[in-house]
Amino acid sequence: MAHYNDYYKRSYRPLAQYRCVSITASLFLLFAFALYLLVALSVPIIKPIYLFIFDFNTQPSQPATSIATDLRFGVWGFCASSVLDLPTIFTNNGECTAPHLGYVVPPDVLALTGYPQIADVVLEALTVLLVLHPVCAGMAFLCMFTSLFLASPCMAVTSLIISIFTAIVGSVTLAADLALEIEARDKVGPLTNNAVTVGWGNGVWMILAAVVLTWISVILLSAVACSCCGYRRRSHHRY
């Protein structure tokens, strides 16, 4: 009885068992959470992070004006910049929309582009992304916490289930990001007579990295929860 009580208490202590897997999975999920969260807070909240860019082709001989030549779309809005003040890796001083759920682009910002109709291509799809990115961040954080308690069979299975859902939702989010960029590329070119080029944003690559880390965590947690890959549950064994 005393041995059972001791095992029961140890089962609900963090890192009581399977420490190598637990620490590795937790770190991977922590990094995934950070990446999901940063993208969820992309332009215009964290201005250097964006999902995709509309780059307006200009002639070298064309004089610099305040007309926007760079549109960077994020989850909560977008920023418009001209050649007079182009964004850098760490800064973006362009005119941005206010962060808003299901945001609407102000007419004065659209007027800066010279192509006010192009924003309509992406606004409807972005509403879906508003929900997916924060959900991924929240699920990754929850799974990071539960993966510290793998000594408990219940927590091990719970961690695996949450990680699988996180990986699936993350994969759907990545697919939505890619589909949105591809759709924008197909529509914006003809709409502007190929005067605008659509490119990937750093947020897409961050989501890709987060998805890879999450799926690796799924494999690690599966090894424990399913007692496979050399792992065997023994109540008296401690890592």
Backbone hydrogen bonds, N-H to C=O, Kabsch-Sander energy under -0.5 kcal/mol:
donor,donor_aa,acceptor,acceptor_aa,energy
5,N,1,M,-2.4
6,D,2,A,-2.2
7,Y,3,H,-2.2
8,Y,4,Y,-2.6
9,K,5,N,-2.2
10,R,6,D,-2.2
11,S,7,Y,-2.0
12,Y,8,Y,-0.6
12,Y,9,K,-0.9
13,R,10,R,-1.7
15,L,148,L,-3.4
16,A,13,R,-1.4
22,S,18,Y,-2.9
23,I,19,R,-3.1
24,T,20,C,-2.2
25,A,21,V,-2.9
26,S,22,S,-2.3
27,L,23,I,-2.5
28,F,24,T,-2.4
29,L,25,A,-2.5
30,L,26,S,-2.1
31,F,27,L,-2.5
32,A,28,F,-2.4
33,F,29,L,-2.7
34,A,30,L,-2.4
35,L,31,F,-2.3
36,Y,32,A,-2.9
37,L,33,F,-2.7
38,L,34,A,-2.4
39,V,35,L,-2.2
40,A,36,Y,-2.3
41,L,37,L,-1.3
42,S,39,V,-1.7
43,V,49,I,-2.8
45,I,42,S,-2.2
46,I,41,L,-1.7
47,K,45,I,-0.8
49,I,46,I,-1.5
50,Y,48,P,-0.5
51,L,73,F,-3.2
52,F,73,F,-1.1
53,I,199,G,-2.2
54,F,71,L,-3.1
55,D,53,I,-0.6
55,D,197,T,-3.5
56,F,54,F,-0.6
56,F,69,T,-2.5
57,N,55,D,-0.6
57,N,195,A,-2.7
62,Q,59,Q,-1.6
68,A,112,L,-2.5
69,T,81,S,-2.5
70,D,81,S,-1.7
71,L,54,F,-2.7
72,R,70,D,-0.5
72,R,79,C,-2.4
73,F,52,F,-2.5
73,F,71,L,-0.5
74,G,77,G,-3.3
76,W,43,V,-1.2
77,G,43,V,-0.9
79,C,72,R,-1.9
80,A,95,E,-3.0
81,S,70,D,-2.6
84,L,65,T,-0.6
85,D,82,S,-1.5
86,L,83,V,-0.5
88,T,91,T,-2.2
95,E,80,A,-2.1
96,C,94,G,-0.5
97,T,78,F,-2.3
100,H,76,W,-1.4
102,G,100,H,-0.5
103,Y,100,H,-1.1
109,V,106,P,-0.6
110,L,106,P,-1.9
111,A,107,P,-2.0
112,L,108,D,-0.6
112,L,109,V,-1.0
113,T,110,L,-1.4
114,G,110,L,-0.8
118,I,115,Y,-1.6
119,A,116,P,-0.6
120,D,117,Q,-0.8
121,V,118,I,-1.3
122,V,119,A,-1.2
123,L,119,A,-1.4
124,E,120,D,-0.5
126,L,122,V,-2.1
127,T,123,L,-1.0
127,T,124,E,-0.5
128,V,124,E,-0.6
128,V,125,A,-0.8
129,L,125,A,-1.3
130,L,126,L,-1.7
131,V,127,T,-0.6
131,V,128,V,-1.0
132,L,128,V,-1.6
133,H,129,L,-1.8
135,V,131,V,-1.5
136,C,132,L,-2.3
137,A,133,H,-1.9
138,G,134,P,-2.4
139,M,135,V,-2.4
140,A,136,C,-2.3
141,F,137,A,-2.0
142,L,138,G,-2.0
143,C,139,M,-2.4
144,M,140,A,-2.1
145,F,141,F,-1.6
146,T,142,L,-2.2
147,S,143,C,-2.0
148,L,145,F,-1.4
149,F,146,T,-1.8
152,S,11,S,-0.6
152,S,149,F,-1.3
156,A,152,S,-2.6
157,V,153,P,-2.2
158,T,154,C,-2.3
159,S,155,M,-2.9
160,L,156,A,-2.0
161,I,157,V,-2.5
162,I,158,T,-2.6
163,S,159,S,-2.6
164,I,160,L,-2.3
165,F,161,I,-2.2
166,T,162,I,-2.6
167,A,163,S,-2.7
168,I,164,I,-2.5
169,V,165,F,-2.9
170,G,166,T,-2.7
171,S,167,A,-2.3
172,V,168,I,-2.4
173,T,169,V,-2.5
174,L,170,G,-2.6
175,A,171,S,-2.5
176,A,172,V,-2.5
177,D,173,T,-2.5
178,L,174,L,-2.6
179,A,175,A,-2.8
180,L,176,A,-2.4
181,E,177,D,-2.1
182,I,178,L,-2.6
183,E,179,A,-2.7
184,A,180,L,-2.4
185,R,181,E,-2.3
186,D,182,I,-2.2
187,K,183,E,-2.0
188,V,184,A,-3.0
189,G,185,R,-1.1
191,L,187,K,-1.7
192,T,188,V,-1.8
192,T,189,G,-0.6
193,N,190,P,-0.9
194,N,189,G,-3.7
195,A,192,T,-1.0
197,T,55,D,-3.1
199,G,53,I,-2.5
201,G,51,L,-2.3
203,G,50,Y,-3.0
204,V,201,G,-1.0
205,W,201,G,-0.9
206,M,202,N,-1.8
207,I,203,G,-2.1
208,L,204,V,-2.1
209,A,205,W,-2.2
210,A,206,M,-2.2
211,V,207,I,-2.5
212,V,208,L,-2.2
213,L,209,A,-2.3
214,T,210,A,-2.1
215,W,211,V,-2.3
216,I,212,V,-2.1
217,S,213,L,-1.9
218,V,214,T,-1.9
219,I,215,W,-1.8
220,L,216,I,-2.2
221,L,217,S,-2.8
222,S,218,V,-2.0
223,A,219,I,-1.6
224,V,220,L,-1.0
225,A,221,L,-2.9
226,C,222,S,-2.5
227,S,224,V,-1.1
228,C,223,A,-1.4
231,Y,228,C,-1.7
234,R,232,R,-0.5
237,H,234,R,-1.4
